[in-house]
Amino acid sequence: MPKKTESKVSPFVMAAMKTAERVLGKEKVYVAADHEKHQTGIPIPSLALRWLIDSNVWPLQRLTQSAGVQSTFKSAFLFQLETWFLDAGGLVAHIDTENKTSPSYMYSMIPDKYFTDDECKMRLQFGNCATINDWQQLITGYVTTAREYVKDNKKRPDEPLLIAVDSMMGAGSQESKEHIEEQGDAQGRGFSDAAILISQYLRDLSSGLIGLPITVHFTHHEKVDVQGKGFRRAGGSAPDFYASLDLRFQKGNRTGEEYGSGDIERKNLWGRTITMTVRKSSIGPDARQIAVPIFWTYDEAQNGKQITWWDWDAAAAQLLFQKRTLLKDAFDVSSVKRDRIGDVYWSDSLSITEKDPLNGTEFGKAVINNPDVLAKIELALKIQKHQPYGPGVLDQ
């Protein structure tokens, strides 16, 4: 018989681990060497967004948020996140607190099968919430269901869950609503009441996501400070404090058409450029910034259906040109602006010549479709690699 190997770990060290497991539960206790294994998320197809948040995945087990003034396409970004979660085999709970989500706008970004296919459409769930209390109870219900699933099945759900709240301050408290219904006006504590409810709730929610394949993402409204000193947000400081990732959205100075638009005629195309800035991050550097065009058009073949998309490829092309000095040992890129075409790019690394350059959309696609070149770029940009979520990942 083979000789039994004796453990080199002292009895006291093992006893300490057992104590921690007994107090917190095994799912929340592991040695620090395994911590990286628990940093998992949903694959991000966009190179530009990967660089922005310094990760190849959108993190699970976290609170994240995006904020901006009116009409900065925060909801459009939310629809993009929802699509990525759905395409990763996940579940999306879209919580509308403002009663203004446009069906055609949502349909224009999320693939049709999530609205028509009997199996797929069950994974895109929609909830209207009239008060802060409502969306908090709904989130708690989803999280509790996940915990019970783990308890009953001795494993995590195979499907990651995105709980998307649009927006955090889109509804008042139950107390305020009852006062309005009884008295006909909105007297009361108002925002201070909301801030207290949100602060108390997020404090418990943020730690309650540990070990669960869930991301809770909020959109948040900003207003220009009356004294001209930046921006302010209602709801207190708790949302910013507990969010692991906070992106600010602002309208860029240029229209989206300047980036190029693939093979769609410009006369049938509308676009804006949105600047995304990392306001705060606990998973990577803050203050990083990218400019991303968002386009929309109307498909006559589908009875004028609106089609909307973020041009992540054009954003990647611009990013690579900006970082060309950093990338010089791994990848070369040159660019020039052409009349009526916008920025065009070429690269020896991709065998794209100056004589036949590509617009930003096409150039970004060429990078994404070349795994060897893409790997060198991501290594040079030092983008962190985390394990994409799948069955058994958090059960390790």
N, C-alpha and C positions, 0 to 999 in steps of 0.2 A: 504493500500500500504506500502511496506517496506520503511523504512526511508533511504533517499539517504545519502551515506557516503561522506563527504567532503574530498577533497584531502588535505593531509598534506604538500604537496610540495608547496613552495611559488611561486607566480606569476613570480618573477624575475628568479628563477631557471628554470621554464618552458620556459620563454622567451629566456634564454640563450641557452637552448637545441634547440629551434626552429630556432634561429639564426645559430647555427652550422649546422643544417640540411639544411637550405636554402643555406648556403655557399658551403658545401661539398656534399650534397645529403643524403637522409635518409639511403642509404645502407652503408655509411661510418661513421655514427654517432650512438653511443649507449652508455649506461652507462657502466662504467668499470666492474660492477658486471656481465655483459653479455659477457665480452670479451672472456672468456673461451669457450662459445658456438660457437664462430666464429673460434676457432682453430680446424680445421677439416682436414681430409686427407684420404688417401687410406690405408685400412688395410694391415699390414705387416705380412705375414705368419711366418716369421723367428723370433724366440726368440732371436737369437744372434744379428740380425740387430736391433731389438727393443731396446735391451740393449745398443747397440752401439750409436744410435742416441737419446736414452732416450725418446722414444715415441712409442706407438702402431700403429701409422699411419705415412705414408710418407706425409709431409705437402703439402697442397694446398695453393694457393694465394702467392706462394713464388718462388724465384730463388734458385736452388740447383745446385751443380756441383760435379764432381769427376775428379781427375787428377792423373797422374802418368807418368812415363817414358814409352818408347815404350814396347809393349807386356806385359802389366800388366792387361789385360782383362777388360779395361774400357768399351769397346763396349759390352762385354758379360754382364756386370752389367746393362748397359742401356737396353739390351734386356729383362733382368729380371724385371726391373721396368716397361717396356712396357707391359709385360705379366700380371703383377699385376694390372695395370690400366685397361687393357682389361678385365680381369677376374672380375673386380669390376664393369663392365658394362660401362666402359669409352671409350674415343676416344684417339688415339695416332697419333701424327703428327711427323714422323721420318724425320729429316732434315739431309741429307748427304752433307757435304761440302768438302769431300775429294775424292769422286768418287771411294771409295774402299770398301764399305760395301759388304760383301760376302752374296749372297742370301742363299747359303747352310748353312752358319754360323747362319744367322738370322732364317732360317727354323728349325735349329737344336734345338733352344731354345723356340721359340714361337709356341704354339699349332697349329696344321694343320688347324683347322677350321677358323682361322683368315686369311688364304690364299685361302681357297676353298669354304667356305659357303658364298653365295651371300650377306646375311645380315651382317654376322660377318666381312667379309673382307672390308666392307666400313668403319669400325671403325679403321682400321690400314692403315693410309695414308702415302705416301712416297714422299719426295720432294728432288730433286737435286738442290743445290745452288752453283753457281760458284763464288759468291762474298759475302763479309760481308753484303753489301747493300741488296743482295737477301734474305739472311736469316732474316735480320732485317725486311724487308718488309713483308715476309711471316708470321713471328711471329705477327707483327702488324695487319695483316689481320685476323688471328685467334682471337686475343684479341678483335678487333673491332667487329667481328661477334658475340662474346659472349656478348659484351656490348649492341649491337643492339637487341639481343635476349631478354635480360633482360628488355630493354625498351619496346619492342613490346608485351612481354608476361607477364610482371609484376612479373616475377619470374626468378630464375636462371635456367640454363640448368640442366636437370636431370643427364646428363652424365659428369663426370669429364674429363678434358682434360690434357694430358701430351704432351708438346711440347719438343721433344728431339733433341738436336743439337749435331751432332757428326762430327767434333768438332768445338769449338769456333774459333780457329785460323787455320782451315783447308782451308780457302779461304782468298784471299787478298781483297782489296777494289776495287770498280768499277774504280776508278782513276788509280790504278796500272794495272788493266786488260787492260784498254784502252791504257795505255802507252805501254804495251807489244805488243798489237795488232798493234799499229801504228809504234813503233820504233824497235820492235823485241828484246828488252831487259827489264830487271826489274829495271832499275834505278828509283829513286824516294824516297819517304819518308819511304816506307816499313812498318816496325813494328810500327813506331811512328804514321803513318797515321792510321793504324788499331786500335791502342790503343785509339786514340782520338774518332774515330767512336764508338768503343765499350763503352767507358766511358760515352759519351753523351747519347747513347741509353739506357744503363742499368739504368741510373739515373731516366729516365722517366718510363721505363718498370716496375721496381720493385714496385713502388707505384701504378702503373696502374693495378696491379693484385688484389688489395684489393677488396674483395667482389665477386670475380670470382672464380669458381672451376677449376683453372688452375695452373699447375706447369710447369715452364720452367727449364729443366735440360740440362746443358752443360757438355760435356766431354772436358778436357783440357790437353794439353801436357806439361810435365815437362822435363827439362834437368838438368843434374848435373852441378852445378855452376863451372865455369872454375877455381875458386880459392879454390874449394873444400869445400865451406861453404854452404852446403845444396843444395837446388834445386831452379831453377828459371823458371818462366813462361812468355811467351810472352803475349802481350795484355794489359800491365799495371796492376795497382792494383785494378781497378774498379770491375772486376769479383769477386775477393776475398772479396771486401768490400760489394758488394750488395748481394752476396749469403748468404742465411740464414743457409745453411748447405754445408760444403766443406769436402769431403772425399778424402784422399790420398791413392792410390793403389801402393803396392810394392810386388815384388815377395818374397815369404817366403823362408826359408832355407831348407824346406822339400818338398818332392813331395806329391801329394795328396793321394797316395796309403797308406801312413802310418796311415791314419784315418780310414781305412776300407771302403768297397765299396758295402755293401749290397750283393746281390746274383749274381753279374756280375763277370765272370772269369777275373782274373787279366791280363792274357795274351791278352785279348781283350780290356783292359782299359788303358787310358792315363790320367794323371792328374798333376796339379800343386796346390800349396797352395799360396793364395794371402792374404797378410796382409792389412787390411783396418783400417785406422786411422782417427779419427775425427780431422781434421786440424783446423776447426773453426765451431762453432755452436751457433746460437742464440736461439735454442730451448732446449738445454741441455748442459752438460759438454763437454769440448773439451779434446783432448788427449786420449780418450778411444780407445781401439784397439781390434780387433778380427782377427783370422786367419781362412780363409774359403777355403776349397778345391773346385776346379772346375774340373770336370771330362768330358771326352768325349769318345765315342765309336762309332762303326759303326754297324748298324742293317742289317744283311744279309737278314732278312725276308722282309725288305723294300728296296731291291736293294742297300744295302750298305749305306743307308742314315745316315748321321752323327747325333748323339744325344748328346747334351751338357747340363750339369746342374751344378748348384751350390749346394754343399752338405751343406745346412744350418743346417741340423740335426746334422752332425758331428761337425760343428762349435759350436752348442749349447752344445753338450756333453763336449767339451773341456772347454767352458766358465764356465759351471756349476762346473766342477772339480776345475778350478782356483778360483772360488768364494765359495768353499765349507765351508770355515770358516764363511763367511757372511751368508750363507744359513743354518747353522747348526740347527737352531730352526724350520726351515720350510721343509728342504729337505736334505737327506744324499746322498752322491755319493762317490764311490771309483773307482780307476782306476789303471791299470798296463799295461805295454807294453808286448805283446806276439810276439815271433818270427813268421815271415811270416803272421801275422795277424794285427799287429799294436796295437793301444790303445784299450783296452776293459774296460767296465764299469759295475758296479752293484750298486744296491740301495735297501735298505729295504723299502723305501717309495713307490717303484714301484714293490716290491716283486720280484726283480731280484737278484739272488744269486751269490756269488763269484764262485760257482761251475759251473754255467751256465751263464757267463757274455755275454754282447752284445757288438758288435763293435760300433763305434761312431755313424754311420748312424742309426742303429737300436735303440740305446739308446735314441738318440735325438727324434726319431719318437715316442717312448714310452712316452716321456715327453709331447710332443705336443698332443698326443691322450688321455691324462689323464687330463681333464679340472680342476679337483679339485687340483691336484698337480701343474699344470701350474699356477693356480691363486695364490697359496701360494708362488711360486717361483717369480712371477712378483711383488708381494707385497713386498717380502723380498729384491728384487733388486731395488725397488722403481721406476719402469718404469712408466712414465707418461701415463695417459689414456686420449685420446682425442676422440671426437665423429667421427666415420666414416662418410664420406660424403654420402648423399642420397637426394632424392627429398625433398625440403623444408628446408633443414638443414640451409643454409645461409639466408633463408627468415624469420627466427625466429625474 
